[in-house]
Amino acid sequence: QVQLVESGGGLAQAGGSLRLSCAASGRTFSRYNMGWFRQAPGKEREFVATVSWTGGSTYYGDSVKGRFTISRDNSENTVFLQMNSLKPEDTAVYYCAAASVMGRDQRQYNYWGQGTQVTVSS
C-alpha cells in the first residue's frame, strides 16, 4: 500500500516556474514507477511525465517536453515535478500516481494522490 500526498501547487504567471512534490508513505516506494498526470476543467486526465523506480528513465507528454522535469529521491520517498516556462494551458489539477509497470496509461497506476491545483495566469 502506498499513500501519496501532493504539494507545491498554486498560482504562477505565464513564463514562471513551480515545483510540485509528492510525498509517499510506505516502505516500498522505491519499487514503484511514479507518474504525474493532470486534469483541466472539462477535459480528460492527461499524462504529464513518468520516472522509473531507479530514477534512470523518464518520459514526458508532448505538451510539456522540454519544459517540465520529473525526478525522485528514494531516500526521502518523494517525487518532484519541476515546471518551467509555464503557460496558461498548464492550468489543471496535478496528480501523482504509483505503478508497478512504467507507462503513460493511467490505467496502469494503482495508487493516486488527491491532487494539487496549478493555475497559470497570462
VEXLO-297110 format. One record per residue (C-alpha): residue number from 1; x, y, z; residue in one letter. Coordinates in steps of 0.05 Angstrom, whole numbers, plus 32768, in hexadecimal, padded with zeros to 4 digits. Example, Ala and Ser with C-alpha at 12.3 -4.5 7.8 and 13.67 -1.06 7.14 Angstrom:
<rodrens>
<1,<80F6,7FA6,809C>,"a">
<2,<8111,7FEB,808F>,"s">
</rodrens>
This chain:
<rodrens>
<1,<8000,8000,8000>,"q">
<2,<8019,8045,7FED>,"v">
<3,<7FFA,8087,8002>,"q">
<4,<800B,80C5,7FDA>,"l">
<5,<8005,810E,7FED>,"v">
<6,<8013,8145,7FBC>,"e">
<7,<8029,818C,7FCD>,"s">
<8,<8047,81C9,7FAC>,"g">
<9,<800D,81DE,7F80>,"g">
<10,<7FF6,8225,7F7D>,"g">
<11,<7FF2,8262,7F50>,"l">
<12,<8029,8274,7F1F>,"a">
<13,<8030,82A5,7EE6>,"q">
<14,<803C,828E,7E9F>,"a">
<15,<8086,8282,7E95>,"g">
<16,<8090,8273,7EDF>,"g">
<17,<80A1,8234,7F04>,"s">
<18,<8084,8207,7F39>,"l">
<19,<809D,81C8,7F5A>,"r">
<20,<806D,8192,7F6F>,"l">
<21,<807E,815D,7FA3>,"s">
<22,<805D,811B,7FB1>,"c">
<23,<806C,80FB,7FF3>,"a">
<24,<8060,80B0,7FF9>,"a">
<25,<8055,8086,8036>,"s">
<26,<8068,803E,803A>,"g">
<27,<80AA,8019,8038>,"r">
<28,<80A0,8001,7FF0>,"t">
<29,<80A2,8045,7FCE>,"f">
<30,<80E4,8036,7FAB>,"s">
<31,<80C4,7FFA,7F88>,"r">
<32,<8091,8024,7F63>,"y">
<33,<8095,804B,7F23>,"n">
<34,<8077,8090,7F2F>,"m">
<35,<804F,80BC,7F02>,"g">
<36,<802F,8101,7EFE>,"w">
<37,<7FEC,810C,7EDC>,"f">
<38,<7FC1,814A,7ED7>,"r">
<39,<7F78,815A,7ECB>,"q">
<40,<7F5D,819C,7EB4>,"a">
<41,<7F14,81AF,7EBC>,"p">
<42,<7EE9,818C,7E89>,"g">
<43,<7F23,8162,7E6F>,"k">
<44,<7F3A,811B,7E78>,"e">
<45,<7F75,810B,7EA5>,"r">
<46,<7FB6,8113,7E7E>,"e">
<47,<7FFA,80F2,7E86>,"f">
<48,<8031,8123,7E99>,"v">
<49,<806F,80FB,7EAB>,"a">
<50,<8088,80BB,7EC9>,"t">
<51,<80C9,80A4,7EEA>,"v">
<52,<80E1,805D,7EF5>,"s">
<53,<80EB,8040,7F3A>,"w">
<54,<8137,804C,7F35>,"t">
<55,<812E,8092,7F1A>,"g">
<56,<8157,807F,7EDD>,"g">
<57,<811F,8083,7EAA>,"s">
<58,<80EE,80BB,7E9D>,"t">
<59,<80B8,80C9,7E6A>,"y">
<60,<808F,8107,7E5D>,"y">
<61,<804F,811A,7E3B>,"g">
<62,<8059,8142,7DFC>,"d">
<63,<8039,8180,7E19>,"s">
<64,<806C,8186,7E51>,"v">
<65,<80AB,816A,7E32>,"k">
<66,<80E5,8199,7E3A>,"g">
<67,<80C2,81C2,7E6F>,"r">
<68,<80B3,8191,7EA8>,"f">
<69,<80E3,8162,7ECC>,"t">
<70,<80D0,8127,7EF7>,"i">
<71,<80FF,810C,7F2C>,"s">
<72,<80FD,80E3,7F6B>,"r">
<73,<8122,80DB,7FAD>,"d">
<74,<8118,8095,7FC7>,"n">
<75,<813B,80A5,8008>,"s">
<76,<8105,80D9,8015>,"e">
<77,<80CB,80B1,7FF5>,"n">
<78,<80BC,80ED,7FC9>,"t">
<79,<80B2,80FB,7F80>,"v">
<80,<80B7,8140,7F61>,"f">
<81,<809D,8165,7F25>,"l">
<82,<80C4,81A3,7F13>,"q">
<83,<8099,81CE,7EE4>,"m">
<84,<80BB,8206,7EBE>,"n">
<85,<80A2,8235,7E87>,"s">
<86,<805C,822C,7EA0>,"l">
<87,<8022,823A,7E71>,"k">
<88,<7FD9,8249,7E80>,"p">
<89,<7FC7,8206,7E61>,"e">
<90,<7FEF,81E3,7E98>,"d">
<91,<7FB7,81F7,7EC8>,"t">
<92,<7F9B,81B7,7EE6>,"a">
<93,<7F98,818B,7F23>,"v">
<94,<7FD9,8163,7F25>,"y">
<95,<7FD9,811D,7F40>,"y">
<96,<8013,80EF,7F51>,"c">
<97,<800A,80A4,7F4B>,"a">
<98,<8030,8063,7F56>,"a">
<99,<8033,8027,7F29>,"a">
<100,<8056,7FE4,7F27>,"s">
<101,<805F,7FEA,7EDC>,"v">
<102,<807B,802A,7EBD>,"m">
<103,<804D,804A,7E8A>,"g">
<104,<8023,8084,7E72>,"r">
<105,<7FDF,8062,7E7C>,"d">
<106,<7FBD,8078,7EBC>,"q">
<107,<7F9C,8033,7EC0>,"r">
<108,<7FE1,8017,7ED1>,"q">
<109,<7FE5,8040,7F10>,"y">
<110,<7FCD,8021,7F50>,"n">
<111,<7FD3,805A,7F82>,"y">
<112,<7FC0,80A3,7F7C>,"w">
<113,<7FC8,80E2,7FA4>,"g">
<114,<7F90,8114,7FAF>,"q">
<115,<7FAC,8147,7F7F>,"g">
<116,<7FC6,818E,7F84>,"t">
<117,<7FAC,81C9,7F5C>,"q">
<118,<7FDA,81EF,7F2D>,"v">
<119,<7FC1,822F,7F0F>,"t">
<120,<7FE9,8256,7EDB>,"v">
<121,<7FD3,829D,7ECB>,"s">
<122,<7FE2,82BF,7E8A>,"s">
</rodrens>
